[in-house]
């Protein structure tokens, strides 16, 4: 077999190539080499310049990728693409070819994963630290030729190991998991993932949660991240050193668990729903004239709210609906501020409490009737869900319209009163995202 052992340098976030080095290797000897700087036609960030020493002046007269594309195709043709953390280099090169409308397909091997199998026991499998442990000279770290040349020596050392033939054959098997797993993730960790519903945690090498997801089939969903070609997914997978999970029994509870986990860990790769939504509660109070006002109050800890929303738009729509139904005054529902009497563009059914044409008593009775109806819409609901095992059931508890949490209970346990379920409840916080999740399951009055 012929291998092309490759390293690239890029601009970082925009992932344009600035340098490439390719060593064609027959297992014993380097039989060809191609190394070149590349003009990325984009600004090279300062932190990349500090790491690699490659700046825009250095690449100003370098060829564009399209100028050297054919040389890369020729030297890698009918070879196995080898790199340390191969998916990064492979996808970076593949992305450049894609911009030219050329499909780049090569078999590939990852020297990170290979070294974990053939050279076990090292604390770190980064190229620099591994070369130091193995006394491999690495001249020109973070430059394509220096890293590629060191990878050749590392690869040759692995070829000499007693189990090399079997391991290489396994890694090159299309059906092998090894080719798709993140370089820092032990195969045993992936194989331990369940095929049931729940949530999963991607963690970096330091154990920090960097992504939380939910799935009906955890193992299948996790594997889909490894196959993804998006830069976001590739960056996340490259950082992943461990994966943890929690089973849920059902997709609905998995959604609730996912929301809580994201808001607890704030993972860097979860861009959606990381921020805990601001609560806006509808409250009532009486002014000096004795008129009862309905108003919104910002905050998650408002005592005894009439109802709570998670956007001012929803608050306004709710108050407008109450005004229209009960002929309330927009001024005293705080839909209009700093006016002596209401003049709302849409709500015109105020009976004149703001103009002295309706008694305070009559108006307050309408407000109290509206508050009573809203308060009585708050229902107690127990949603039953599938448990994590065949011997278990799950439930979701909603009390007075507020989500309290979920729980799991063995089927053999007898429950006669709803209150008895509280012993099994795993308390959770209510928020706008939870309301959206539960809305299809709850009948609104």
N, C-alpha and C positions, 0 to 999 in steps of 0.2 A: 504493500500500500504506500501511496505517496501522500504526504501531509503538507499543508501550507500553514505555518505557524505565524500568527498575525497579531499585531497590536496597532491600535489607532489612538490618536489624541483628538479631542473635539473641543468645541466652543462651550461645552457645558449644557445649559438649558436648551439652547436652540439645536444642539446635537449636530452641528456641521463639522465635517472633518477638517483638521488643520495639519495632520501628519499621518502617514501610514507606513508600516514596515512589514514585509512579507518574506519569510524564509521558506523555501521549498526544501523539504526534508524527506529522505527515503528510508528513515529509520536508523541509518548509520551516519550519513553525511548530508550536509547542506549542499544541494545541487544547483540552487539558483537563489537570487535575492532581488527584491525590489523595495526601495525605500525612497520616499519623497515627501517634502512639505506640500501642503495644499492651501490654496487661497480660498477661505470659506465664504468670501463675499459678504461678510457680516462682522460686526465688532466682536472682538475677543475680550471677555470680561477680565477685570483686574485680578480676581482670585484665580482664574485659570492661567493667566500670565505668570502669577507668582508660583503656581504649582509646576508648570511645564517649561517656563522660560520662552514660550512661543507667543510673540506679540504680533500686532498687525504690520509693523515694519518688516519683521522677519519673513512674513508670507506675502508681502506686497507683490513680489515678482514671481511667486510660486505658481505652478500650473493650477488651473481649475480642475475640479474632479472630472469633468467631462473630457478633459485633455488626456487623463491617464486611465480612464475607465476601461479601455480595451486592454491595456497592459495588465490590469488587475484581473479581468476576465480570463486572459490567456494564462497567467501564471497559476491561477487557482482552478483552472479547468481539470476535471477528473481527479481532484484531490479532496482530501478531508480537511475541512476548515477547523483549525485548532486555535484556541485562545484561552487566556486566564479570565474566567467569567465570560464565556464565549458569546452568550446572548447579547451582551452590550456591544461588542465589536461587530458581531454578525448583523445586528439590527441597524447599527450606525452605517455600515457599508451598504446594507440592503436599502436603507432609506435614501441614500444618495443615488443609487441605481434607479429607484422608483421615480425620483424626480426627473430622470432621463427617459422614463418609459421603458426601462429594461428590468426584467425579472431576474433576480439573483438567487439561485438555489444551489446549495452545497450541503453535503453531509457535514456534521459538526461534532466536535468533542470539546468538553470543558476541562481544563487542567485543574481547576479548583475541585470539581467533583471527583475527577480521577485521582488526584492526590489524597483526598479524604479516604478513598478506598485502598489505594496502593501504598500510601505513606501515612498511616494513621498515627495518632498520638500527639500531633502538634497543637499548640495552644491557638495559633492563628494560621489561616491558610491564605492570607494576603500574599501577594507575590514577593514583596520586600522582606517580610518576616520569614516566609518559608525559605527563600533563598539564603537568608542569614543562617537559619537553622541547619541547612544542608550544605553550607560552605560553597554556594554557587555565586560566582562573581556577577554583580549587577551594576554595570557601569552606565550611567545616564538614566537614572530612575525617572519615571514619568515623561520619558521621551520614547517615541514609538520603537526606534531601533534597539535601544538599550533594554527595554522591557521584552521585546520580541526575542532578542538573542538569549536573554536569561530564561525565557519560557522554553526555548529549544533545548537548553541544557536540562531543565526540569523534566521536560517531556522524554528526553532520552533516558534519564534516570528511571522514569516510570516504566518505560519499555523493557528495562532490564529486570524488573521485579518478577518473581516466580509466577504470580497469578495474572500477569499482564494480558496474555492472550485471551483468557476467559473474560476478564473485566472489560477489555476493549470490545470484544464481541458483544457483550451484554449492552454496553453503552451505545453501540452502533445499531442495535436492534431497533427498528421503527416502533415496536410495541413496548420498548423499555421506558419506565418512568424516569430513568436517570437523565435522559436527554432534555426533559422538560422541567425538572425540579430546579428551584433556585439554588445557586452555587453553595450557599451557606446553610441550607436546610438539610438535616439528616433524612435519609429515605424513610427510616423507621418512624419519624414524626408524621410524615405524610400518610404512611400506611395505617397509622393508628387512628386516623380521622374516621368518624362514623358516616354512614350513608343515610342518616335520618335528619329531621328538621332541627334547626337550632341556629346559633350564632358562632362565628369564628373570629379569632384575634390573630392578626399578623403582628409579630414582634421582631424588633431588630436584635442584633447580637447582644445588646445590653439588657434585653428583656423588656424594653419599653414598647407599649402597644402603639403601632403606627397605622393600623387599619382595623375596622370592625365591619363585618358583613353578616347578612342573614341568608339562610338557604333552606329549601325543602330537603335537599341532599347536600350535606356539608362537603363531603369529599369531592363530589362532582363540581360544585361551585368553586371550590378552592382551585381545582385543576384548571378551570376555565381562565383564572387569572394568569396562570403560567403560560397559557397559549396566546394570551392577548398580545396584539402588536402595538397597542397604544404606548406612547412614551410614559404616560402616568403609570400604567400597569407595569411596564418594564422597570421603572425606577423603584417602585414599591417592592417588586419581586427581588430585585437585586439587593435591597436592604434586609430582606427577611431572613431571620436566623432561627425562628421558632414559630409554631402555630399552635394555639390553644383553642378550646371550644367549649360550649355549653349546649346540651341538647334541650329542646323545648317541647317536643311532642307534636306541635302544630305550627303552621306558618304564622298564624295570628300572634301567638305568644312570642314567636321568634322576632316578629316586627317590634313588639313592645320591649323585648330584651335588647334588641339592637339599638333602639332609641335611647334607652337608659345608659347603655354601655358607651355610646358615642358622647353623650353629655357628661359622662363621668371621666372618660379618658382624654377627650378632645384629640383624637388621633390626627396626625399631620396629613394623612392621605384621605381622610374623610372631609370633603369640602362642603357637603350638604348636612344641614341639621346639627352643626357643631355648636352653634350659639343657642343658649337657653332663651326661648322667646319671652319678650316682655309681656306681663299680664296687665290687663285693663279691666277693672271690676266696676260694675254698675252698683252705686250705693244711693241711699236716700238720706236727706236731711231737711230740717225745717228752719226757715229763715225767721227774721224778727216779725214779719207780718203773719207768721203762722202757715205760710205756704210750703207744701212739701215739694222739694226739688228731687229730680233724678239726674245724677251726674256720674261721670266716669272718674275713677281714681287709679292712678298708675301704681303698680306694685304687686308683688307676688304674695304679700302677707296681709292683705286687707281683711279685717275681721268681718265675718258675716256678710259677704257680698250677696246682692240679689242674684247676679249671674256674672260670670267671668268670660272675657274674650281675650284674644291674643293679637289683635290689631285694632287701631283706631277706626279703620273703615268698618269693621264688623260692629263696633260699639255704636257708631253713628247710624248704621243701617238698622240695628236693633231698636234704638231710641226713636227713629223715624217711624218704624212699624208700630210701636206702642202709641206714639202721638196720633197716628192715623186711626188706629182702632179705638182708642178711648177719648178722642178729641182733647188731647192734652196740649199744653202750650209749649211751642218750641223754645221759648225763652227759658222756661223753668225746667226744661229737659236739657238745657245747655247746648242746644243746637244753634243758638244765636247768642252771642255775647255782647255786652255793652250796648244794649238797646233798651229803650223805655217800654216798648211794647213789640210783640212779635210781628214779623213781616216775612215769613219764610216763603221762598219761591215755590215750594211744592206743597207744604202743609198749611192748609187754609181753614181748617175746621176748629181752630181754637175758639172756645165760647166766650172769651174776653176776660179771663181772670187778670190778665196783664193790663187791661184797660178799665178795670173796675166794673165790668158788665156781668161777671159771674162771681158768686160768693166763694170765699175761701173754703168754706165747708163743703160745698158741692164739688169744687175742683179737687179737694183732698180726697174725697170719697172715690173719685175716679182713679186717682193715683194709687190709692190703697187697693182698689179692685185689680188694677194692672199688676201691682206687686204680688198680690195673692195668687193670681193666675200663673205668673212666671215662677213663683216659688213652688207651686204645686205641680209644675212640669218636671221638677227634679225627681226622678224615679230611682228606685233601687233595682239594680239588674245584676244577675249572676249569669255570665256566659260560660257554658260548659264546653270544654275542648278536649281533644285527645291527649292522653298522658304520654310520658316519655317511654313507658313500657306497657305491655298488655295488662299489667296488674294495677295500673294507675290511671287516674283521671286528672284533668287540669281545670282550673276555673279562673275567671276574670271577674273582679268585684267592682261594681259601680254603685256608689251610695249617694243619694240625693244629687244625682247627675254628675258626681265627681269620681273619676277613676282613682281607685285606691291601690290597685296592684293585682297580682296574680298569685296562684299557688298550685301545689300538687298534693294529691291525697290518694292513698291506697283505696282500691275499690271495696275492700272488705270493711273499711271504716264506715260506720253508720252515722249519718248526719240527719238530725231531726229539725234543727233550727238553723237559719242562715247565719246567726251569730256564731255558731260553732265553727263555721268555716274560717273565722278570723284567726283561729289558732294555727291555721296552715297558710295564712296570707303572707306573701313576701311584699312588704309595702313598697310602693313606687310613687314617683312624683307625676302629677298631672300637668300637661302643657299642650300647646297648640298642635304639635306634631302628633301627640297621643290622640287628641280629639279627632284629627283627620283619619288616623288609623281606625278608630273605633266607630266613626260615624256610620259606615254602612251596616253595622251590627246593632245599632240602637235606633229605635223608633222615636222620632222627634214629634212633639205635639205642636 
